[in-house]
Amino acid sequence: MKLLFILFLALFSNSAFPQTLKNSDDNFINLTNEIKGDQKTSNNVKNDKTIDKQSDNETKKIESVMIGKLEIPSLGSIGVETSLNKKKGLNLWSNFTANNAIKYLNLLPNKISSRSYQRFLNEVYASTSEPPKGNTDEISKFLETRLVKLALNGQTDYLIKIISQLPDSPKWERWKEWYVIHHFLVKDDTNACLKISNTIKNYDSTFWKKANLLCLILQRNLSEANFIYDVMRSQNLLDDTFETLIDKILNEKQLEKFNFKDKSVTPLNLILLDITKYPISFEMIKDFGFEYKLQLSNLIYLQPEARALLIDQITTVKDINSDLLIKIYQDIKLENSNQDEILKSLNLNPNGLIRAKVWQNAMKIKDSSEKAEFILKSLLIENKHNNSKIASELYIPTLISLKTNSLSQSQTQDINYIYNLNNPEKFVDSPFSQILLDPKNKVWDEQFISRHNAWNFVNFLSYLGMQSPDITWENNLNFTSKDIKKINDKFSLNISYEDFILSRGISNNIKEKNYIKAILLIGKLIGKNELKFLNLTTFQAIDMYLTDLDFLTLRDEFRKEVLYEKFFYSKNLYNEF
């Protein structure tokens, strides 16, 4: 029997496990690392004399918006049929060269400041299309760039659908690995193991052997699992963490406190840790990219503090229900701190743990006026960190439940203002609601504009269809230089040279029906710039471009998003809280 085992081991080692751990470890690859070189190149694009001198020659007018069908599916056409396809058809990229398409994609930052427009861009990245022109390597790089964009924005639903269409080749192995890890993390072991059984024959890397071993354990095929485990260990194919965890599971050993070596907490190791009921800290998951973060929240034994920090990161790419945030905050045990220290921490280092501390402290305050003051101060700080919307939605139920007779007049006004900003449909007669909901044929409120120092905003209101009140304009000439500076700082009409060039490029591409170029350039125009500081001229231009492109729902969402940020900021700017 021993001789038989040795013979089998020799055969097995030569065929099934040809690689060593050094050459094929399952230490996870951040899916976004490999295009950093492309991004460096793209950062220099703005230094070109023009955005794209050859765009007119390389891009023809798009004549049809019929969806139709892709006659011969190819690597370049891989994607998901989206609402963008229904709107603009299947020839989104067909008039690009692959290299030119990549250049335009890389003009954009990984995440832009507008959540509504970023959601739209994710749809652009995911949409199926007739492929751009180029050789196989260029087409592959084009698809890879789209996948990376989706990964950076945590678009797991799109990634699943697209990766399932990829061929089994070394080029796409890391994405296939992600597909398996995703299903393990969301507790869909059946599909994970099915993918492994169908794919393992195509790859020789250690990851697939480890994943297969994990499946044997999950399927309670312990006899075969023990045998494979012994073989892999003898071939030095297991990292220390994986070996320890498998040994614990197979031999039902107690897992004591454990010091993890550098890079030893791979996705597969995390899955094993969760199986062994080992408490998972944030330190173990902090280096995982956004392609994993949403799935990591499914780990059962993730520590409450780690879950709070993780969910806080997820809110940057996905809308999280306030009830879920509250539940997560409630599960954390925190030491008592005074209010000033908590707010100082929020100002210096806002994260999920600090926000949990802010919420817990706010809920402990009994006095209505004191509670209102603390929450309003925290919202002021959250506005500084561009988290006004999420934070205000979290605290509005508490704020409106406070006893109004215990609040100061200014506190009551501030609470009503914030509630109005978040629920304009409930205050249809308020000036802000009329601006936000349906401005046509309404008359803008002079006092409202004056209170917010929003005179430069009047031209935009006229563009929206609002009418000017019957006032004597020369009576407003008595502003001091300080007042004028406030007005100009808040609603500046100055536009940078880069924004001017981008705006002209967008306008020309819309005229030429180069829709995708126009869409991507709009994303570049928005960029990472805080929406509360978005130039009014630029804001109006984007509104017009989206109207011309017939993306009216997106236009309205973006309009509301910007207006919210500007008016929330205007309330804060002069310490009116």
Secondary structure, DSSP 8 states (H G I E B T S, - for coil): -HHHHHHHHHHHHHHT--S-TTTS------TTGGGHHHHHHHHTGGGSSSS-TTHHHH------------SS--GGG-SB--HHHHHH-S-SSTTSBHHHHHHHHTTS-SS-S-HHHHHHHHHHHHB--S--B--HHHHHHHHHHHHHHHHHTT-HHHHHHHHTTS-SSGGGHHHHHHHHHHHHHTT-HHHHHHHHHHHGGG--SHHHHHHHHHHHHHTT-HHHHHHHHHHHHHTT-S-HHHHHHHHHHHHT---------TT---HHHHHHHHHTT--B-HHHHTT--HHHHHHHTT-TTB-HHHHHHHHHHHTTTS---HHHHHHHHHT-------HHHHHHHHHHS--HHHHHHHHHHHHH--SHHHHHHHHHHHHHHHHHTT-HHHHHHHHHHHHHHS-GGGS-HHHHHHHHHHHHHH-GGG-TTSHHHHHHS--TT-B--HHHHHHTT-GGGHHHHHHHT-B-----GGGGGG--HHHHHHHHHHS-----HHHHHHHHHHHHHHHTT-HHHHHHHHHHHHTT--GGG--HHHHHHHHHHHHHTT-HHHHHHHHHHHHHHHHHHHHHHTT--
